[in-house]
Amino acid sequence: MYEHFFCSKVRTFEEILTIEIKPGWKKGTKITFPEKGNQEPGIIPADVVFVVDEKPHATYVRDGNDLVIKQEITLLEALTGKTLDLTTLDGRNIMLSLTDIVKPGFEVVVPNEGMPISKEPGKKGNLRVKIDVRYPSRLTSEQKFELRRVLGGVS
């Protein structure tokens, strides 16, 4: 009985695969390098697939192509107005003036200041500023009296 042994030489090599992450790519975007996986004699090499993930930001939350930020203002500011100074992801400052009375759930939409839309160069989603009104935890009797007087409860 004869046994045949096949000797194959295993060769190891490295190849650098470069991925250019485009602004606006969403979580789950796949980048495929065809036939760049492990190679064995007589077997077609597998594809190497990378999947984009998102790193949470300290200030902004992504919602599709929009960026959402929460801002807290006082009840006095909600009634009398406030200017918000926001820093965008690319380091620019945006000033937003709140001149109307701000009600709970109020949202300011700034067009074209969200995430870049990768399939539409030059276009961006919106920046959505959600306003949360911080109410005082207590009022003195004098403050309540003055509020009633100013807001029309007492003549």
C-alpha positions as CSV (number, residue, x, y, z in Angstrom):
1,M,0.0,0.0,0.0
2,Y,1.3,3.4,-1.0
3,E,0.5,6.6,0.7
4,H,0.9,9.9,-1.0
5,F,1.6,13.0,0.9
6,F,1.1,16.4,-0.6
7,C,3.3,19.1,0.7
8,S,2.1,22.6,0.2
9,K,4.0,25.6,1.2
10,V,2.1,28.0,3.5
11,R,3.0,31.6,2.8
12,T,2.1,34.4,5.0
13,F,1.9,38.0,3.8
14,E,0.4,41.2,4.9
15,E,-1.5,43.7,2.9
16,I,-2.8,47.0,4.1
17,L,-6.4,47.7,3.2
18,T,-7.3,51.4,3.3
19,I,-10.8,52.6,4.1
20,E,-11.7,56.2,3.5
21,I,-14.7,56.9,5.7
22,K,-16.9,59.4,4.0
23,P,-18.7,62.1,6.0
24,G,-22.3,61.0,6.7
25,W,-21.8,57.3,6.5
26,K,-24.4,55.6,8.7
27,K,-24.0,52.8,11.2
28,G,-24.2,49.5,9.5
29,T,-22.6,50.7,6.2
30,K,-20.5,47.8,4.8
31,I,-17.1,48.1,3.0
32,T,-16.1,45.0,1.2
33,F,-12.7,44.0,-0.1
34,P,-13.4,41.1,-2.5
35,E,-11.2,38.0,-2.2
36,K,-8.9,39.5,0.3
37,G,-9.5,36.9,3.1
38,N,-7.5,33.8,3.9
39,Q,-6.2,32.1,0.9
40,E,-5.7,28.3,0.5
41,P,-4.7,26.3,-2.5
42,G,-7.7,25.5,-4.7
43,I,-10.1,27.6,-2.6
44,I,-11.3,31.1,-3.7
45,P,-10.3,33.6,-1.0
46,A,-13.1,35.0,1.1
47,D,-14.2,38.6,1.1
48,V,-13.1,40.9,3.9
49,V,-16.0,43.0,5.1
50,F,-15.9,46.0,7.5
51,V,-19.0,47.4,9.1
52,V,-19.2,51.0,10.2
53,D,-20.2,51.7,13.8
54,E,-20.8,55.1,15.4
55,K,-19.0,56.4,18.4
56,P,-21.4,58.3,20.7
57,H,-20.9,62.1,20.9
58,A,-20.9,64.0,24.2
59,T,-23.4,66.6,22.9
60,Y,-25.1,65.5,19.7
61,V,-27.2,62.5,18.9
62,R,-27.7,61.3,15.3
63,D,-31.2,60.7,14.0
64,G,-30.9,59.6,10.4
65,N,-29.2,62.6,8.7
66,D,-30.3,65.0,11.5
67,L,-28.3,65.9,14.5
68,V,-30.2,66.4,17.8
69,I,-29.0,68.5,20.8
70,K,-30.9,69.2,24.0
71,Q,-30.6,72.6,25.6
72,E,-31.9,73.6,29.0
73,I,-33.2,77.1,29.7
74,T,-34.9,78.6,32.8
75,L,-38.6,79.5,33.0
76,L,-37.6,83.2,32.9
77,E,-35.6,82.6,29.7
78,A,-38.5,80.6,28.3
79,L,-40.8,83.6,28.9
80,T,-38.5,86.5,28.0
81,G,-36.1,85.0,25.4
82,K,-32.5,83.7,25.2
83,T,-29.7,83.5,22.8
84,L,-28.1,80.0,22.5
85,D,-24.5,79.7,21.4
86,L,-23.9,76.2,19.9
87,T,-20.6,74.8,18.6
88,T,-21.1,72.6,15.5
89,L,-19.3,69.2,15.0
90,D,-16.9,71.0,12.6
91,G,-16.1,73.7,15.2
92,R,-18.2,76.6,14.0
93,N,-20.4,78.7,16.3
94,I,-24.1,79.1,15.6
95,M,-26.2,81.7,17.5
96,L,-29.9,81.0,17.9
97,S,-32.2,83.6,19.3
98,L,-35.3,82.4,21.1
99,T,-37.7,85.3,20.9
100,D,-41.0,83.6,21.2
101,I,-42.4,82.1,24.4
102,V,-40.9,78.6,24.6
103,K,-43.4,75.9,25.6
104,P,-42.6,72.4,26.8
105,G,-41.4,70.2,23.8
106,F,-40.3,73.2,21.8
107,E,-37.8,72.4,19.0
108,V,-35.8,74.7,16.8
109,V,-34.8,73.3,13.4
110,V,-31.7,74.7,11.7
111,P,-31.7,73.5,8.1
112,N,-28.5,72.1,6.5
113,E,-26.5,71.9,9.8
114,G,-26.9,68.1,10.4
115,M,-24.9,65.2,9.1
116,P,-23.5,65.3,5.6
117,I,-25.6,63.1,3.2
118,S,-23.0,60.8,1.6
119,K,-25.1,60.2,-1.6
120,E,-25.8,63.9,-2.1
121,P,-22.6,65.9,-1.8
122,G,-23.0,69.4,-0.4
123,K,-26.3,68.5,1.3
124,K,-26.8,68.0,5.0
125,G,-29.6,67.0,7.3
126,N,-31.0,69.4,9.9
127,L,-29.8,70.4,13.3
128,R,-32.7,70.0,15.8
129,V,-32.4,71.8,19.1
130,K,-34.8,70.4,21.7
131,I,-35.5,72.9,24.4
132,D,-36.1,71.7,28.0
133,V,-37.5,74.4,30.4
134,R,-36.2,74.1,33.9
135,Y,-38.9,75.2,36.4
136,P,-38.0,76.6,39.8
137,S,-38.2,74.1,42.6
138,R,-40.0,76.6,44.9
139,L,-41.2,80.3,44.9
140,T,-41.6,82.6,47.9
141,S,-45.0,84.2,48.6
142,E,-43.6,87.5,47.4
143,Q,-42.5,85.9,44.1
144,K,-45.9,84.3,43.6
145,F,-47.6,87.7,44.3
146,E,-45.3,89.5,41.8
147,L,-45.9,86.8,39.1
148,R,-49.7,87.1,39.5
149,R,-49.4,90.8,39.3
150,V,-47.2,90.8,36.2
151,L,-49.0,88.0,34.4
152,G,-52.4,89.4,35.0
153,G,-53.8,87.6,38.1
154,V,-54.0,90.7,40.4
155,S,-54.8,94.3,39.5
